[in-house]
Amino acid sequence: MARRSIYCPVYRRWSKLSSDKKKHVAKRKSLLNIVNLKFDVPDIAEGWILRSLGRKVKNWRARLKKQYYDPTLSLQEQYNSRCSQVQEDHWQKLVRYWNRRRNKQVSEKNKSNRAKKKLMQLTRKKGYTRVREEMKANNNGQEPSRFVMFEKCFSNNGNTNFLEAKDAIREMNELKKNIPPGTSDEPGLDDIFSKVKGNDKYRNADLYGLGVRATDLWGITPSRIAYT
């Protein structure tokens, strides 16, 4: 659906797509109505579905730009390099958008900021929840510590080219040596991960999913149920 122009025009930003197109029940071709033709979706999941579609449209646009857009070509040559899955007029609008001076400047700035990123999750499309469940299955159902999760998600067996991740893993290993025999590094506000990276300030390694913080699980008044 995210790649079909009739549902999600690739040249149009997701935030600019009308709410009617996304979810209005009176529209036969609204995205949620189409999803509901095949799946029994509870109302509470509708927001998640729309956010998921928005991410997929953005990823599709990024893939098209990487594979089919060449700014060194003439405008007509750029038009001719269209992917067959994209309508001709939609592709031309997208090319003109990419060719605007301001958008080129924003793109270069984003590339520069990306290059400065100090951490990179190395599990590709595999989310934290899936990684955690696989680790539990391989360890007789025991919940992995946040340190173990961080090492698994941000390194290859402890090896990484990202200095911040390398330093964090080294510090956590040092703290691990001080754990008394017979005890474990239980996930919580005072675990090894928290001592090195803090509780809530570290957005890129919550390790529990989008928007879930340590205090959501183990705070004085938890707003989420911790994994068991």
N, C-alpha and C positions, 0 to 999 in steps of 0.2 A: 504493500500500500504506500509506503514512504517513497518508493521509486516510480510510482505511476502518476503521471502528470494530472490525470483527471481528479485525483484525490489530493495530492500535495505538489503543487507547482514548484519545481526545483529553484526557480529564480526568485521566489517570494520567501522572505524571512518568515519563520514559523510564527513569530509574535505578530506578524501582519496578516496572517491567515484568519479570516473571519471566524467568530465563535459559532456562527451558523454552520459553517463548513465543518467545524470540528465536532460539534455535539448537539446541535438543535434537533430535537426529536421530530419536528415537522419536516425535516429535510431527508428525503429518501437516500441521498448519497452522503450523508454526514458520516464522518469516520467512525464514530462510536456505533451508529446504527449498523454499519457494515461489519464491524467486529462482532456485534451481537447476533448477526446472522449465523455465525459459526460457534460462538462461545457464549456460555451463560455467565455474564460478567456482573458482579454485584456493583451497586452504585458507588461504594467506597473505593473501588478500583479504577473508576473512570479517570480521575486525575492522573494516576500513575500511567495509565495507557496513553494518554495524550502527551505526557512528558516523554515517554518512551518513543512515541512517534516523532516528536520534535527532535530528539537526539539522533534518530535514524535518518531523518531528512538532512540534518546538518552533516552527518557522516557521509551520506550519499553525495552531497554537494562537494565535500572535501575530496572524496575519491575521484569525482569527475574532474575537478580542477587539477589534481595530481597527474591523472592519466591522459587527459585530452586537451588541456589548456596550455598553450605555449605563447608567452607574451612576446617572444622574438619574431613571431610570424606576423604577416599582414593581417588586417582585420578580416578580409575575405577568407584567408587560409584558416584563421581561427574558427570562422563560421563552418568551414568545410570539415573540420576535425571533430565534428559532433559525434557523440555516442549514439548508437541507433535506438537506445532506450529513451532518449530525450527528444521531445518534439522540437522541430526546427525553430519555431518562433520563441520557444522557451529557452533554447540554447543561446540564441542570439541576444536575448535580454540578459542572460547570465554572463555572457562574454562582455557585453557593454558595461555591466556592473563591475566586473573584475578589472576592466580597463580604466575606470575612473581614477584620476590622480589620488584623490583622498583615500579611496579603498586600497590602492596600492601602498600608500603610506601606512595605513593601518595594518595591512598584511605584513609588511616588513617589520613593523614594530612588534607584532605578535610573534614573528619568527625569532626576533632578537630576545624577547622575553622567554620564549620556549627554550632557547639555547642556554639561558641562565638558570634553568630549573635545576634545583639541587637534589631532587629525588625523582625517581621514576619507578612506578609499579611495574614489575616484570612478569605479571601473570596474564598479560594481554587481556582478552575479553572475559577471563575467568574472574568472577567477583569474589569478595572476601568470604561471603557465606558459603560458596561452593568449596573454596580452599579449606575453610574450617571443617566442613563436614567430611571432606576427603581425609583430612588429617585425623579427625576423630575416628573414622572407620578403620584407619590403619593403626590406631592406638587403643583398640578395645573400647571405643566410645568415650575416651577421656578428652576433656576440653583442652585444647592447646593454650598455652600462656600467650599473652599479647607480644611478648618478646619473641617467642617462636614464630608467631604469625608474622611479625614485622620482618624477621629474617627470611622467612619463606617468600613473602610477597615483594620484598625490595632487594633481594640478592639471589644469586645462584649458589646455593650451599655456602653462604657467608661471603661470597665474592661479588663485588660490585665496583663500577667505575665512578659512582656518585660518592663524593667525599663525605657528605653529610650522613648518608646511610652507613658508610664504612665506619665513621667515627661513632655513630650511635650503636652499631652492633658491637664494636670493641668495648665501649663503656658498659653495655648490658652484659657482656660476657664477664667483665671484671666484677660486676655486682652479683652475678650468678654464683661466683665462687664463694660468696659470703653467706649463701643460703644454708642454714643448719641441715645436717643430714636427716633424712626422713621427712623433710618438708618440701613443699612445691611452691612454685611461683603462681599462685592463684590469680586469675584476672580480677582487677579491682583498682581502687583509687591509690593504693600504696604498692602496686606491683612494680617490677623492674622497669617496665616500659614507662610508667608514669614518672618514676624517679629520673629518667633520662630525658623524656620528651614532654613531660607535663601531662595534665589531664585533658583540658578542653581546648587549649590554644593551638593544638597541632592538628589542623583540619585534614591534612593529606594522609594521615595514618590512624584514623579512628578505628579501623579494622573491624567494624561491625556493620557497615553499610552506610548508604547515603543519609547524612543528617543525624546519625546516631552518635552521641558523645558519651564519654565515660560517666559523667554525672547523670546522664539519662538512665544508666543501668545501675549505678552503685551510689548515687548521691543520697542526701538526707531524705528527699522525696522523689524517688525514681519515677520517671515518666514512661519507662519501657521495662519489659521483663528480661532479665539477664538470661543468657543461654545456660542450659544445664545439661 
